Amino acid sequence: MLQDIINISKEAGELIRSRFNTKFALKFKTNESDLVTEVDNVSEKIIVDFIKKKYPTHGIITEEGGTSLSTSEYNWVIDPLDGTVNFAHGLPIFAVSIGVQKNSETIVGIVYDVMQNVVYHAEKNNGSYENGKRIRVNDNSNLRHALLVTGFPYDVRENPENALGKFVAFTKAARGIRRLGSAAIDFCYVAKGVFDGFWEVHLKPWDMCAGKLIVKEAGGLVTDFEGNKIDIFSKRILASNGKIHEAMIKVLKENP
């Protein structure tokens, strides 16, 4: 199954890469910041058609297709193009993200960084890897020395959960903040030690299913903003190397 997921991620990624900086149809979903392109839909069809043929008894939830887990033992959680706004504007930071859950627990996660041609993968209890090489979170324990990453929800203008206030607070507390525009890649960069921590509100299951496992298997920690265990439907996500986790929770609590 792992190799199947890698293969189909790359197949979808090849399609996405071939359409990068070309003309394509797009439309708005919830607002003018929330886009979907025809490339999202074609990528999703490639993946879904494969699952239906090879694993017909498995459930599927996707960004464009639906958000409810089926009663199947296995469920695939798919973002066919994570970073659609980047893709639409010609910014080469986007990914295919696929997680597989067994009885509601993620057992495999794949994030394919399309333009870098990098596959991040993790299996439960078997570590995390970048193009087959083991990766680990970094050892920094000082928030002042940390490089963090975040993202904003599509309704950021309404400042849900004080998203802007949290951004300002971490800007003051850490060495630097970045915003890449792809939550799946954000998780992977925490897992490989580039970033020390990542927080975001209002993520969707397909944004985090694979990435959450990749961080965990790389030795990191993923919780809600209070440090509690989360599932893929949680809305307040904090991922870190584990060593600055409590310091990040403190900042979040001080800026509710």
TIBAPA-993126 format. One line per 3 residues: number of its first residue (from 1); for each residue x, y, z of C-alpha. Coordinates in Angstrom, 3 decimals, m for minus. Each point is the difference from the previous one (the first is absolute). Layout:
BEGIN
NUM = X Y Z ~ ...
//
This chain:
BEGIN
1 = 0.000 0.000 0.000 ~ 2.811 2.446 0.849 ~ 1.597 m0.374 m3.420
4 = m3.411 0.316 m1.642 ~ m0.581 3.308 1.801 ~ 3.421 1.313 m1.014
7 = m0.578 m1.013 m3.612 ~ m3.431 1.566 m0.288 ~ 1.210 3.170 1.764
10 = 2.726 0.337 m2.601 ~ m2.412 m0.654 m2.837 ~ m2.288 2.762 1.235
13 = 3.044 2.191 0.605 ~ 1.187 m0.438 m3.576 ~ m3.362 1.233 m1.230
16 = 0.152 3.010 2.327 ~ 3.559 0.824 m1.041 ~ m0.925 m0.179 m3.683
19 = m2.764 2.569 0.561 ~ 2.064 2.404 2.100 ~ 0.149 3.487 m1.562
22 = m2.523 m0.957 m2.685 ~ m3.557 1.161 m0.494 ~ m2.653 m1.828 2.006
25 = m3.511 0.596 1.245 ~ m0.515 1.032 3.600 ~ m2.889 0.941 2.231
28 = m0.620 1.265 3.510 ~ m1.344 m2.195 2.784 ~ m0.804 1.811 3.259
31 = 1.577 3.355 m0.930 ~ 2.500 1.610 m2.371 ~ 2.940 m1.458 1.945
34 = m1.328 m3.570 m0.176 ~ 0.717 m1.252 m3.500 ~ m0.373 m3.264 m1.835
37 = 1.431 m0.592 m3.463 ~ m0.735 m2.595 m2.629 ~ 3.425 m1.422 0.839
40 = m1.142 m0.736 3.588 ~ m2.915 m1.949 m1.436 ~ 2.037 m1.957 m2.549
43 = 2.628 m0.887 2.617 ~ m2.742 m1.184 2.342 ~ m1.562 m2.134 m2.730
46 = 3.327 m1.725 m0.697 ~ 0.337 m0.970 3.659 ~ m3.639 m0.924 0.614
49 = m0.248 m2.105 m3.165 ~ 3.092 m1.931 1.085 ~ m1.399 m0.686 3.478
52 = m3.351 m1.145 m1.340 ~ 1.731 m2.420 m2.350 ~ 2.732 m1.353 2.318
55 = m1.691 0.344 3.410 ~ m3.749 m0.008 m0.750 ~ m1.071 m0.659 3.603
58 = 1.907 2.990 1.394 ~ m1.667 3.285 0.890 ~ 1.142 3.324 m1.443
61 = m0.238 3.568 1.279 ~ 1.405 2.800 m2.147 ~ 0.139 3.779 m0.076
64 = m2.308 0.262 m2.970 ~ m2.066 m3.137 0.560 ~ m1.144 m0.140 3.614
67 = 0.976 0.088 3.671 ~ m1.642 m3.020 1.640 ~ 1.876 m3.158 0.893
70 = m1.685 m3.148 m1.263 ~ m0.651 m3.104 2.060 ~ 2.799 m1.814 m1.841
73 = 2.931 m1.313 2.010 ~ 2.310 2.078 m2.209 ~ m0.516 3.619 m1.047
76 = 2.171 2.065 m2.343 ~ 0.179 3.717 0.862 ~ 1.099 1.969 m3.045
79 = 1.048 3.517 m0.903 ~ 0.647 m0.188 m3.753 ~ 1.679 3.424 m0.069
82 = 0.934 1.542 3.334 ~ 1.012 3.575 m0.742 ~ m2.506 0.825 m2.735
85 = 0.410 3.769 0.405 ~ 3.764 m0.372 m0.440 ~ m0.561 m2.148 m3.088
88 = m2.482 2.466 m1.477 ~ 2.431 2.899 0.439 ~ 3.065 m1.808 m1.337
91 = 1.689 m0.498 3.375 ~ 1.658 m3.453 m0.058 ~ m0.924 m1.121 3.538
94 = m2.763 m2.613 m0.019 ~ m0.436 m3.700 0.613 ~ m2.103 m3.122 m0.328
97 = m0.934 m1.304 3.447 ~ m1.425 m3.464 0.706 ~ m0.582 m1.626 3.365
100 = m1.484 m3.443 0.597 ~ m1.873 m0.769 3.188 ~ m0.815 m3.411 1.420
103 = m2.852 0.086 2.508 ~ 0.383 3.802 0.252 ~ 3.752 m0.132 0.714
106 = 2.428 1.255 m2.631 ~ 2.415 m2.781 m0.954 ~ 1.616 1.435 m3.141
109 = 0.638 3.556 m1.124 ~ 1.476 1.321 m3.250 ~ 0.710 3.601 m0.978
112 = 1.400 0.512 m3.481 ~ 1.653 3.404 m0.423 ~ m0.702 0.277 m3.701
115 = 2.466 2.622 m1.210 ~ 2.841 m1.234 2.209 ~ m0.732 m3.610 m1.039
118 = 0.272 m1.080 3.634 ~ m2.068 m2.751 1.609 ~ m0.480 0.141 3.763
121 = m1.490 m3.133 1.486 ~ m0.695 m1.580 3.345 ~ m1.418 m3.279 1.222
124 = m1.297 m0.472 3.507 ~ 2.862 m1.097 2.284 ~ 2.489 m0.024 m2.885
127 = 1.371 3.544 m0.163 ~ m0.176 2.827 m2.521 ~ 1.951 0.335 m3.221
130 = 0.924 2.501 m2.706 ~ 0.641 m1.768 m3.308 ~ 0.815 m3.129 1.983
133 = 2.368 1.675 2.486 ~ m0.988 0.067 3.681 ~ m0.889 3.452 1.348
136 = m0.321 1.323 3.538 ~ m1.198 3.178 1.669 ~ 2.690 2.349 1.259
139 = 1.286 0.344 3.575 ~ m0.617 3.697 0.637 ~ m1.551 0.640 3.408
142 = m0.045 3.816 m0.025 ~ m3.019 1.732 m1.528 ~ 2.065 3.171 m0.446
145 = 2.231 m1.953 m2.406 ~ m2.878 m1.652 m1.847 ~ m1.086 0.408 m3.607
148 = m3.746 m0.580 m0.108 ~ m2.528 m0.385 m2.784 ~ m3.711 0.661 m0.137
151 = m2.899 0.455 m2.358 ~ m3.154 2.064 0.054 ~ m3.528 m1.314 m0.555
154 = m1.914 1.249 m3.033 ~ m2.172 2.141 2.282 ~ 3.025 1.711 1.582
157 = m1.587 3.416 m0.570 ~ m2.448 m0.944 2.744 ~ 2.976 m0.921 2.220
160 = m1.354 m3.373 1.223 ~ 1.526 m1.216 3.260 ~ 2.063 3.222 0.094
163 = 2.188 m1.357 m2.806 ~ 1.599 3.392 m0.599 ~ 0.673 0.575 3.675
166 = 1.741 m3.362 0.297 ~ 2.129 0.826 m3.031 ~ 1.136 3.267 1.575
169 = 0.744 m1.708 3.322 ~ 2.166 m2.682 m1.592 ~ 1.760 2.605 m2.126
172 = 1.123 1.598 3.253 ~ 0.786 m3.306 1.742 ~ 1.957 m1.871 m2.681
175 = 2.943 0.631 m2.326 ~ m2.196 0.044 m3.069 ~ m3.319 m0.987 m1.554
178 = m0.618 m1.327 m3.500 ~ m3.197 m0.677 m1.932 ~ 0.399 m2.411 m2.911
181 = m3.643 m0.484 m0.978 ~ m0.031 m3.805 0.257 ~ m0.762 m1.598 3.356
184 = 1.144 m3.407 m1.255 ~ 3.455 1.380 m0.785 ~ 0.038 1.929 3.300
187 = m0.383 m3.275 1.907 ~ 2.800 m1.630 m2.004 ~ 2.383 2.878 0.634
190 = m0.623 m0.383 3.732 ~ 0.681 m3.726 m0.358 ~ 3.351 0.576 m1.733
193 = 1.108 2.685 2.459 ~ m0.228 3.065 m2.250 ~ m2.750 1.481 2.156
196 = m0.197 m0.401 3.758 ~ m3.777 0.383 0.182 ~ m3.216 0.532 m1.942
199 = m3.418 1.209 1.099 ~ m3.223 0.652 m1.877 ~ m3.758 0.179 0.531
202 = m2.811 m1.439 m2.089 ~ 2.005 m2.619 m1.868 ~ m1.941 m2.728 m1.780
205 = 0.576 m3.776 0.312 ~ 1.793 m0.182 m3.367 ~ 2.320 2.864 1.007
208 = 1.375 m1.894 2.966 ~ m0.603 m3.751 m0.192 ~ 3.308 m0.916 m1.636
211 = 2.041 2.843 1.479 ~ m1.022 m0.729 3.571 ~ 1.337 m3.554 m0.262
214 = 3.205 1.158 m1.705 ~ 0.761 2.394 2.872 ~ m0.825 m2.586 2.650
217 = 2.135 m2.709 m1.601 ~ 2.879 2.491 m0.296 ~ m0.026 0.390 3.781
220 = m2.172 3.110 0.181 ~ m3.208 0.792 1.809 ~ m3.409 0.985 m1.392
223 = m2.787 1.168 2.333 ~ m2.665 2.666 0.299 ~ 0.855 3.407 1.474
226 = m0.383 m1.346 3.550 ~ 2.240 m3.006 m0.551 ~ m2.843 m2.491 m0.346
229 = m0.110 m2.926 m2.413 ~ m1.674 0.768 m3.314 ~ m1.508 m1.803 m2.964
232 = m0.222 1.067 m3.647 ~ m3.201 1.956 0.661 ~ 1.573 2.250 2.649
235 = 0.076 3.701 m0.829 ~ 2.889 1.351 2.085 ~ 3.286 m1.615 m0.984
238 = 3.401 0.334 1.628 ~ 2.955 m2.024 m1.312 ~ 3.563 0.322 1.258
241 = 3.275 m1.754 0.686 ~ m1.441 m0.676 3.463 ~ 2.652 2.029 1.791
244 = m1.634 3.398 m0.539 ~ m3.547 m1.324 0.210 ~ m0.780 1.277 3.501
247 = 1.463 3.408 m0.820 ~ m2.232 0.217 m3.075 ~ m3.038 m1.057 2.040
250 = 0.785 2.800 2.457 ~ m0.017 2.588 m2.818 ~ m3.267 m1.392 m1.348
253 = m1.661 0.097 3.420 ~ 1.128 3.609 0.515 ~ m1.619 0.957 m3.318
256 = m3.366 m1.806 m0.050
//
